[in-house]
Amino acid sequence: MTWKGRLEGMIGALWVEIERGKRFYIGSGLADRERASPPAIGSRIAFKRQGFSRNGIPCLASFLRVREVP
């Protein structure tokens, strides 16, 4: 997808997979610097959510930060 305006040339959302193998997009909470230079594939991130759907997908997920792996 090609974005126009402020997001032109940046990502719109991250494709995320959680431990249970569920996959979903997180677009909320991303600052322009994360959109311009997104976390590398395989990075661990922290996000907040408002519960889970019946299918086990986090509801209203919002990006917080890239997590440091020890």
C-alpha positions in Angstrom: 0.0 0.0 0.0 1.3 3.4 -0.9 0.7 6.2 1.7 0.3 9.8 0.8 0.8 12.9 2.9 2.6 12.7 6.3 3.1 8.9 6.2 4.5 8.8 2.6 7.5 6.5 2.5 6.8 5.1 6.1 5.1 2.0 7.4 1.5 2.1 8.6 1.5 -0.8 11.0 3.7 -3.7 12.4 2.7 -7.3 11.6 3.0 -8.9 15.1 3.0 -12.6 16.3 2.4 -13.4 19.9 3.4 -16.6 21.8 0.2 -18.4 21.0 0.9 -18.1 17.3 -1.8 -15.4 16.8 -0.9 -12.7 14.3 -2.3 -9.2 14.0 -1.4 -5.6 13.1 -0.4 -2.8 15.5 -0.5 0.7 13.9 -1.5 2.7 17.0 1.2 4.2 19.2 3.9 4.3 16.5 5.9 7.6 16.5 7.1 9.0 13.2 10.7 7.8 14.0 9.4 4.1 14.4 7.4 4.4 11.2 10.4 5.7 9.3 12.8 3.1 10.8 10.7 0.2 12.1 12.0 -2.5 14.4 13.9 -5.3 12.7 12.0 -8.5 11.9 12.2 -10.8 14.9 12.4 -7.9 17.4 10.5 -8.2 20.6 8.1 -5.3 21.3 6.0 -4.2 24.3 2.4 -3.2 23.6 -0.7 -2.4 25.6 -4.1 -3.9 24.9 -7.8 -3.7 26.1 -8.4 -7.5 26.6 -8.6 -10.2 24.0 -11.1 -11.1 21.3 -12.9 -14.5 21.3 -10.1 -15.7 18.9 -7.3 -14.7 21.3 -6.3 -11.5 19.4 -5.4 -8.5 21.6 -8.1 -5.8 21.3 -7.1 -2.2 20.6 -3.4 -3.0 20.8 -1.0 0.0 20.9 2.8 0.0 20.4 4.9 1.0 23.4 8.5 0.3 22.7 11.1 -2.2 21.4 12.0 -4.6 24.3 15.7 -5.3 25.1 16.4 -9.0 25.0 18.9 -10.1 27.7 
